[in-house]
Amino acid sequence: MRVRTDFLSFSQPSISEKDIEAVVRVMRSKWLTTGRECVEFEREFAARVGCREAIAVASATGGLHLVLAALGIGPGDEVVTPSLTWVSTPNLVELAGATPVWVDVDRDNLMTTADRIEPLITSRTRAIIPVHYAGAPADVDPIRELAARRGIPLIEDAAHAVGAVYRGKSVGSAGTAVFSFHPIKNITTGEGGLIATDDAELAARVRRLKFHGLGADAFDRQMQGRKPQAEVIEPGYKYNLTDMAAALGRSQLERLDELNRRRSALAALYGERFAGVAEILPLAVPSWPHIHVWHLYIVRLNKPGLSRNEFMERLKRRNIGSGIHFLAAHTHAYYRGKAGPRPSLPDTEWNSERILSLPLFPGMGVEDVDDVVEAVKSALAGE
C-alpha cells in the first residue's frame, strides 16, 4: 500500500486570505482588545443563529464558567451532565464547589436524553448540561420540557454545533447555549467562545461578570473606551474576546455554510468508503429532523485483540493523524479518586474505550479521504 509522505492531521483550521486581512486591519487600527469588532461579531452571530443575546468570550470554557457563576451554582449543588464530554464541564462544576452527576449517553450517537436525565434529578439539582456531539444536535426538546417542568436551568454545550439545526431551528436560537471557536472547530477566532441566550437577565449578569464585574466593559457601546464612572457592581473575571479574534470570527462566519457543506461532503465520502468494514463503526446519525455540521468524524474501533492506542499508532506510522473525543471524564485520575461508588455508565464506557476521530476539515480532498480509509484498512489488517 502507498504511505503518505506528508502527515495528515486530524483537524486544521480553514484560514483564507480574507481572514488574514481582517485581522491585519484590526492590528493597523490600533484598537486590539474588545471593541467594535466584538460588538459586530456578537450582532452578526445573533442574527445568524436567531438568539436574543450573543456574548463573545475568550473561550467556551470561560463562557460556561460565567453561566454557572451567573446562575449562582456553588457548594451543595448538583449539575447533571454526560461524562462523555470535554473535562472543562465537570472541572468547572467541581471548582464551583458543586458536584457533577454523570448521565449515560446513547450507545450510537453519544448524546444523552431526557429519560436518562430524569431519574438523576434531586432537590439539589441546579443545572442540566446536555452535549451536542460531533456536529449533530441532541434531542433537546424533551430535555427542555423536563428542565422547565422541574424548574432547572438548561445549558446546552454547543461547542461542536456551530451552524447545526435542530427541528428547523438553529442550535442556540432558544434557551442558553455555549459555543466554541477553538482552532479545530467549524469556525475559529483562534481561541474564543460565545454564549447565546434568550434570558436578558442572565445575559446582563454574564456581560458584567466577563469583565471584572464592571458596569461597562472595555468598549462601551455608546463611546470609544470605558465610561469614566464605571464601577464594580460585583467581583468578576476577565473573559472578554479581543477585536483581533472577533475580526477573524466575523470573516469565518461569512463562510460558515460553505465550510459546513464541505465537511458534510467529506463525511459522506467516509460513510461510503467504510460501508462493509465491520471493525469500524461510525456514529449513528440522529433520527430526529436536523442538519449535521460534522465537526468531527468519529468511529468506534471494534476489533478484538487490537487496542485503540495501537491502532492509532499504526495510523500515525502511515502519516495519518487521529484524536480521541473523549475519554469519559469520570475515568480521569481525579474523578476516579473521589469517594463514592463508581457510576454505572455502560454505554459511555463502551464508547470511551473505542472512539477515535479521523481527519476531517474543509481543506481535505477526496484523495485525503482515500488515504485515511486505506490506512485504516491496512492498520486493521496489521500490514
N, C-alpha and C positions, 0 to 999 in steps of 0.2 A: 504494500500500500504506500501511496505518496504521503510523506510527512511534510507539513508546512515548514517553510524556512523562517517565517516570522511568527511571533507569538500573537494569538488572538485572545485578548482579554474578554472576560465575560460581560463587561459593560464599558462603554466610553460615552462621554458627553458629545452631543452634536453641536459644535460651535461653528457658526458661519462668520463670514467677514462682516456682515451687518451687525452681528452680536458684538464683535470686537470693536467696531466703530462706535457702537452705543456706549461702551464702557470708556473708550478714549474720549468721547465727547464730554462725559461727566468729569473725567480727570482734568480736562482743559478748562472746565467751568470753574474750578477751584472750590466747588461745594461737593465734598466727597461723602459726607455722612448722611443721615436721614434728612431728606429734602423733598423737592418737587417730584423727583423720580419715584420715590416711595409712595407719595400721595397718588400719583398717576397709576402706578402698578397696582395699588390697592383698588382704585376705581375700576381699572380695566379688568382685573381678576373678578371683582364683584359682578361686573356686567357680563362677563363670560360665563360665570357659574350660576348667577341669579341669586346670590346671597344678599342679605341686607347690609352686613358689615364684613369687611375684609381687613385684617390687621396683619401686616407683614412683620416678621420677626427674624432673629438671627439664625434660628434652626427650628425644626419641628419639635425637637426635644424641649427647647425653650418655650415654644408655644404651648405644649402640653403642661409644662410646669406652671405657666401663667394661668391656664384654665383651672388646674387643680387648686392653685392658690386663690384665684378669684372665687371659687366655689367654697373656700374655707375648709377644704379637706385636711384633716390632721389626725392626731393621736386618737386611737379607739375606733376610727372609721375603717370601712372596708370598701374596696374597689374591685368589681368583678371584671376580669379581663382574660383573654386567652393566654396560655403560656407560650404558644407558638407565635411569638412576636419578637420584635427587637427589644433588647433589655432595657432601653430607656424608660419604657412604660412602668414596669414593676419597680425599677430603681427610683423613679420619681415618687411613686406611691410610698415606698419604704422611706425615702428621705423626708417625706411629709409626716412621717410617724404613723402612717396608716398601714393597712395590710392588704396585699394583693390576694384576691380569691380566684384561683385558677379555674377556668371553664374549658371543657374539651371542645374540639372542633370536628367538623365533618371530615371523614377519612379521605375523601377525594377532592374537595375544593378548599380545605384547610380554613374554613370560616365557621364561626360559631352561630348559634341560633337561639331564638327566644326560649324554646323548650329546654335547652341545655342550661340557660342562664337562670330561669325562674326558680328552680329548686335551691340555688345558691344564695338567693336574696334573704337577708336577715334585717333585723331592726337597725343594724349598724351600716348597712349598705348605703354609700353616699354617691356612688357613680358607677356607670357601666361603660366600658370601653371596648366595643367590637372593632375588629380589624378588617378593612377591605384588603384583599390579598392578591398580590402579584399583578394587579391591574383590573381585577374583577370586583364588582361591588357585592358586599354582603347583603343578605336579605334583611334589610333594616326596618321595614315597615312593622313586622311583628315585634321586633325588639323595641322600636319607638313606642308602640302601643303599650307594651309591658312596662317600659320605663315611666310613661305618663300615668298609667294606672296606679303604679306604686309610688309615684312622686319622687323619682330618682333621676338626676341629671344623666343625659346620654352624651358621650363624647366620642365621635367617630374618628378612628385612626385612619385617615385618608392619605397617608404617606405614599401609598402605592397607586393612588387612584386619581391623579390629575387628569381631568378630561373624561373620566368614566361616567356612564349614565346608568341610572337605576330606575326602572319602570317609567321611562320617558323624561326623567328629571336628572339634572347634573348632580353628582355626588357633591355635597356641600351646599346645595341650594336651600336646604331646610335644616333646622336644628343647629348643632355645633360640630364642626369637623376641623381637624388639623392636617394640613398638607406639608409635604417636604419638597425642597428644591435642592437636595444634595446632588452632587455631580452625576450619580448613576440614575437619578430619577428622570421622568419623561420630559420635564423641562428643568433647567437649573438656574440658580442665582450664584453658583459657586458653593456656598453654604447658605442655607436660609429656609424659612418656612412661612406658613400663613395660617391664621385662624379665621375660618368663615363661620359666621353665626347670625341668627335672626333675633338674638336676645340683646337688645340695646343696652340694658343694664350691665350684663356680663361684658359686653364689648367695651363699655366705658371704663370698667374696672381693669380689664386687661390692658387697655391703652395706657392707663395710669401706671399699672404695675410694670409694664415693659420698659419704662424709662424713669427709674428711681422713685416712683410714686409721686412725681410732679404733676401739677395740674395742667401742664402743657409739655409736649415732647420737644425734642431738639429742633424741630422745624414746625412752628405753629402754622396752621393752615391760613391764617389771616395776615401773616407778615413773615419776612425773611429773618429767621432767627427766633429765639425763645423770648416770650414776653418777660419784661423785667420783673413783674410781680409773681412769676411762677413760684409756687411753694410746694413743699412736700405735703401731700394730703395723707399719705400713709407710706411706710417704708416699701420700696420696690426694688426692681432688678435692672439690669441693663441688657435688654434683648432686642434693641432696635436694629433694623436692617439698614445697611449703608445704601447710598444712592448708586454707587458703582454696581452693587449686587442687584438693586432694583432695575437698573437700566438693562442689565443682562436679562433679567426676568421678563421685562416688557418685550424685548426683542424676541425672546424664546416663545413667549405666549402667543405672538403672532403666528408662529409655526406649529403650535400645539397639534392641530388637527392633522397637518401634514406628517409630523413626526409619529403620531399615533397610528396613522394609516400604514406607515412603513413598518412599524412594529407588528401590526396585525398581519401584514402580508408575510413577514418573516416567520411569525408563529404558525401561520397556515402551512408554510413550506415544511416546517419541522413536523407538524402533525401528519402530513402526507408521508414524509420520509420515515417516520417512526412507526407507521402502521405495520403491524405484524412483528415488531420487535418486542417480544413478550417480557424481556427483562427490564424494559424502560416503560414506566407508567407515567405519562403526562398528567397534570392536574385535570380534573373534570371541569368542563365549562358549566357554570350555573344554569339551572333550568328556568329561572325567572327572567323576565324581559330585561335586557341590559345591553350596554356597549362596553366591551372589554378593551382595555388600553394596553395590555401586555407589557406591564412594567418589567416583569421577569418571565423567563420561560423555565418553569420548574418541573422537574421529573423526579420520580422515585425509582431508585435502583432496587430491583427485585431479583437478584441473582444469588442464591445460596452459595456460601463459600467465598464470596467476593465482597470485601468491606467497601464502604463508600470512600474512605480515605485512600485505600489502594487504587480504587477506580479513578478517583480524581488525580492521583499521582500518575497513573497511566495516561490520562488525558494531557496532563502537563508535559509529559515526555514527548507527546505528539504536538506540542505547541498550542494546545487548546486550554484556555482558562476556564475556571468554573468557580462557583461560590456556594455558600450554604445560607439559606434564608428560611428558617433559622434553627439553631439548636434551641430546643424548648427551654424557656427561662428557668423553670423550676429544676432543671438538671444542672444548672451552673453551680459552682462550688459554694457561693454564698447562700443560695436558696436551698441547696441540699443540706447545709449545715444548720438551718433553722429548726427549732424544736417543733414537734408535732408530727402526725402521720404523713407519709408521702401521699400526695393527691392521686386519685385514680383517674388517669387521663390516657386511656388505651390508644385512641386514635391519634392524639398528639404525639405520644411517644413512638408509635409505629412510624409516623412520618418523620419525626425528628431524627431518627436513626437512618433514614433513607434519602431524604430530599437533597437535591443539589440543583443549582441554577446554571444553565448552559448559556453560552454567549447570545445576547440579544440586544442590539442597539441599531439605530437608524442607518448608521454608516456601513453596515454589513451588506454584502452582496450575496447572490444565490450561491456562488462558489464557496463563500464562507460557511453557509449552512451545510453545504455538501461536505466540506472538510470536517465540520463538527460531527455530522452523522457518521461519516466513515471512521473517524477517530473513536467514536462511541462503540461502533460495532467491533472494531479491532480491539479495543480495550476489553470488551465483554468476552472476546474470544481468546484473550491472553496473548495476542500477537505482538 
